[in-house]
Amino acid sequence: MKSVVTVIKEQWNSIYLIGRLSLYEVKAANNNNYLGMLWEVINPLIQISIYWFVFGFGIRQQEPVGSIPYLPWMLSGIILWFFINPAILEATKSIYKKIKMISKMSFPLSVIPSYVIVGKFYAHLVLAGIIFIALQFLGYPVSVYIIQIPYFIFATFVLLMAVALITSTLATIVRDVQMIVQAVMRMMLYLTPFLWSPDLLPEWIQRSMMANPFYYLVEGYRASLLGTSWYFIENLQYSFYFWSLTLFLLLVGSILHIKFRNHFVDYL
Amino acid sequence: MEKSVELMNVTKNFKMYEKTSDKLLDILLPGGYGEDFYALQNINLTAYEGDVIGVVGVNGAGKSTLSNIISGIIPPTSGSISINGQASLIAIASGLNNQLTGRENIELKCLMLGFSKKEIQNLEPEIIEFAEVGKFIDQPVKKYSSGMKSRLGFAISVTINPDILVIDEALSVGDQTFADKCLDKMNEFKEKGKTIFFISHSMKQVKNFCDKALWLEFGEVKQYGPIDEVLPEYKKFLKDYKAMSKKEKKEFKERVMEKQRGDYLQVN
């Protein structure tokens, strides 16, 4: 528990640092391209259009998901994917890639994964804005349910941080973890209802898919953006499950991080 | 005079693995696994404010490891180290981000060192002036020549006004004028009563600049004292070493390897 407090304190004390470093992170990643940071948005948009073509137009023949047409259904969920996927992949690499830049022991190392995550958040905000506007024209105008969105963004952040603390520590010690994380994330695209809905599958399979915490987040995003329900209240039990799991992961991540961080340099 | 750096029984040991899987065994097995390599053994060292200490020794004697430990970049395996004030390392590979401009690197580096927004604004012009990179300050660092990079790195490290300065071979790049400028700056530090560790293979620079010398051999302190006592001895050793036949040199190196394997430590 003490480790969690230390990690959270470090985040809180370094908010300005996280803000500045995350901006540089985005800048350094896109300096070589003429369109610069625009690529952070263009890339997902290209992928979204191909997903729509394959899944919505090709496989589903434009059949709606429940009562919701496929395109808005997919858009409202997939934006989360374009945040969690790069955030987790980059955050996993973050410590071993950046520790050389840090020339002071007193630097709060737990800030490294968080500023990488925040760096990915900017693109997410822009993309979410674009999709939000698109939804207005697709017959899903803004509703009161949208006020859930800050809650789900916050929940996403905490979960990402918890996962990143674990994976970044393990990947620094054993580089292969990076490969495992990549493989798992590729599976996550299909095991979470981003592109298809498991509605028609047997009940028990749906249940087990819900064990994946991203399932909760994507359904929450969808409920807020499409205005279908008060997701976190109507599924109180599920919310409880999500937070227990997230806090457990945060605990594990903090303990691992604190235990190994003095020796990260030795593992390079 | 106040103590500024104190090392007590500092030992740094690296593990040598034959295969990558050995590393995994080392982490998992309670007793550890793999061959030990002692880069530093039982170092006891006290430096006072105003000391300028030249660190000499042949390649592989542990000079760079020592400088990394003093500046807090790597933790010692055992032993304790107490530093009174802020230490700053100046090395050739100064950890600049190649994608970002010089100006951005200045801010990034200062942020990493824990400076506030305002302090950075004050420091920036001074750093730019000292670095003498002219218009290149707004160009990405990847376009810099190696001299420019090391000047920028040096400028950042000296302008942040550290209490302890560790200079690791940094003066060997750059032309004579810049080296003189750096020496001036360091003399200024000397007058202010800061502690400087000066690592160099150039006997001339050490002799001109330092008043104490630390001679490292096989990761141990061979001699530590006033420059007039240590340097002649070291020079004599160098001469003898050069005069050794190939076979003798080989034997000498084997002795070094034996010692650094740590058998000697256990006997003691």
Contacts between the chains, C-beta under 8 A, distances in Angstrom:
chain1	res1	chain2	res2	distance
A	16	B	116	7.9
A	16	B	117	6.9
A	17	B	111	5.7
A	20	B	107	7.2
A	20	B	111	5.6
A	21	B	108	7.2
A	21	B	111	6.3
A	24	B	97	7.6
A	24	B	100	6.4
A	24	B	104	6.4
A	24	B	107	7.9
A	24	B	108	5.5
A	27	B	99	7.8
A	27	B	100	6.7
A	27	B	104	7.2
A	28	B	97	5.7
A	28	B	99	4.1
A	28	B	100	5.3
A	29	B	99	7.6
A	31	B	99	4.7
A	31	B	100	7.1
A	31	B	140	6.5
A	32	B	99	7.1
A	100	B	95	5.8
A	101	B	95	5.1
A	101	B	97	6.9
A	101	B	108	7.7
A	101	B	112	6.4
A	102	B	95	8.0
A	102	B	112	5.4
A	103	B	71	7.0
A	103	B	73	6.0
A	103	B	88	7.7
A	103	B	89	6.1
A	103	B	95	6.0
A	103	B	109	8.0
A	103	B	112	6.9
A	103	B	113	7.1
A	104	B	72	6.2
A	104	B	112	6.8
A	104	B	113	5.7
A	104	B	114	6.7
A	105	B	72	3.8
A	105	B	73	7.2
A	105	B	75	7.3
A	106	B	72	7.5
A	106	B	114	6.5
A	107	B	112	6.0
A	107	B	113	7.9
A	107	B	114	7.0
A	173	B	27	6.3
A	174	B	23	7.6
A	174	B	24	6.4
A	174	B	27	7.7
A	262	B	75	5.1
A	263	B	75	6.7
A	265	B	73	6.6
A	265	B	74	4.8
A	265	B	75	7.4
A	266	B	14	7.6
A	266	B	74	6.9
A	266	B	75	7.8
